[in-house]
Amino acid sequence: MRILIFAICAVGLIATCAGAHPTLTSATPGAGVSAASSPTELRLTCSEDVVPRFSRVTLKDQGGKTIATGPATTEPKDKKQLVVLLKAPLTAGSYTVEWHAVSEDTHAVKGQYSFKVGP
């Protein structure tokens, strides 16, 4: 009986681990936020440590034009945070962040959200 219970628990644990994927838990500026002034960086926090080499963050203006940014890096003290520096201040308007994150266990997820700068 103990062996059967152990086997059931082991299968459940493996299935839980195998199904885990990183998710976006927060972002700065956040989805739907209207920032009074231009941010200097985009900061996306995931539920798992991410590999910046295989992850990317793209910023587009309301016309769909890609805005120049630095490469995606991780916060040295928190590998769950992807940080992208902006190369120039953003003008007033709407922006879309498209992101693709790869966790250390090679699971990949992607998504997008929008924010505004100015009134």
TIBASE-905343 format. One line per 5 residues: their letters; for each residue x, y, z of C-alpha. Coordinates in nm, 3 decimals. Example, Ala and Ser with C-alpha at 12.3 -4.5 7.8 and 13.67 -1.06 7.14 Angstrom:
BEGIN
AS) 1.230/-0.450/0.780 | 1.367/-0.106/0.714
This chain:
BEGIN
MRILI) 0.000/0.000/0.000 | 0.283/0.242/0.085 | 0.445/0.175/-0.250 | 0.119/0.254/-0.429 | 0.076/0.582/-0.238
FAICA) 0.440/0.676/-0.308 | 0.395/0.600/-0.679 | 0.081/0.814/-0.702 | 0.256/1.105/-0.527 | 0.563/1.073/-0.750
VGLIA) 0.354/1.077/-1.069 | 0.163/1.382/-0.945 | 0.485/1.568/-0.863 | 0.641/1.492/-1.202 | 0.325/1.602/-1.385
TCAGA) 0.319/1.928/-1.186 | 0.685/2.006/-1.260 | 0.658/1.912/-1.627 | 0.358/2.142/-1.675 | 0.515/2.449/-1.516
HPTLT) 0.573/2.748/-1.744 | 0.686/3.099/-1.662 | 0.410/3.357/-1.645 | 0.426/3.735/-1.637 | 0.340/3.835/-1.279
SATPG) 0.396/4.213/-1.306 | 0.541/4.483/-1.527 | 0.658/4.843/-1.494 | 0.501/5.037/-1.652 | 0.208/4.801/-1.613
AGVSA) -0.073/4.704/-1.843 | -0.327/4.982/-1.886 | -0.116/5.230/-1.690 | -0.100/5.593/-1.798 | 0.245/5.720/-1.697
ASSPT) 0.278/6.096/-1.649 | 0.630/6.093/-1.797 | 0.841/5.858/-2.003 | 0.984/5.557/-1.823 | 1.358/5.497/-1.857
ELRLT) 1.319/5.119/-1.863 | 1.071/4.835/-1.899 | 1.078/4.582/-1.613 | 0.889/4.254/-1.653 | 0.872/4.011/-1.362
CSEDV) 0.809/3.644/-1.435 | 0.710/3.358/-1.207 | 1.037/3.172/-1.280 | 1.399/3.265/-1.349 | 1.441/3.357/-1.717
VPRFS) 1.731/3.336/-1.959 | 1.783/3.680/-2.117 | 1.986/3.536/-2.404 | 1.673/3.359/-2.532 | 1.414/3.613/-2.413
RVTLK) 1.315/3.938/-2.580 | 1.105/4.246/-2.521 | 0.989/4.463/-2.811 | 0.830/4.806/-2.769 | 0.606/4.950/-3.041
DQGGK) 0.435/5.286/-3.071 | 0.066/5.332/-3.156 | 0.150/5.318/-3.527 | 0.327/4.982/-3.489 | 0.678/5.124/-3.528
TIATG) 0.941/4.946/-3.318 | 1.108/5.172/-3.060 | 1.483/5.131/-3.007 | 1.572/4.968/-2.676 | 1.869/4.799/-2.521
PATTE) 1.886/4.421/-2.500 | 1.683/4.226/-2.245 | 1.889/4.155/-1.935 | 1.801/4.017/-1.595 | 1.826/4.192/-1.262
PKDKK) 2.150/4.059/-1.102 | 1.976/3.988/-0.769 | 1.651/3.857/-0.919 | 1.669/3.642/-1.233 | 1.288/3.656/-1.258
QLVVL) 1.306/4.020/-1.374 | 1.370/4.107/-1.738 | 1.494/4.465/-1.772 | 1.508/4.661/-2.098 | 1.654/5.013/-2.102
LKAPL) 1.495/5.269/-2.333 | 1.743/5.447/-2.561 | 1.541/5.771/-2.572 | 1.245/5.923/-2.386 | 0.901/5.824/-2.514
TAGSY) 0.667/6.089/-2.645 | 0.303/6.108/-2.536 | 0.098/5.824/-2.680 | 0.011/5.457/-2.655 | 0.272/5.182/-2.658
TVEWH) 0.259/4.804/-2.685 | 0.509/4.573/-2.517 | 0.553/4.235/-2.685 | 0.751/3.987/-2.478 | 0.888/3.637/-2.513
AVSED) 1.042/3.474/-2.205 | 1.235/3.148/-2.182 | 1.278/3.000/-1.835 | 1.587/2.815/-1.716 | 1.407/2.484/-1.776
THAVK) 1.360/2.595/-2.144 | 0.985/2.655/-2.128 | 0.887/2.953/-2.343 | 0.588/3.184/-2.317 | 0.492/3.509/-2.484
GQYSF) 0.241/3.784/-2.454 | 0.176/4.153/-2.494 | 0.024/4.445/-2.309 | -0.020/4.819/-2.361 | 0.043/5.135/-2.161
KVGP) 0.024/5.509/-2.223 | 0.259/5.802/-2.168 | 0.111/6.142/-2.099 | -0.244/6.254/-2.035
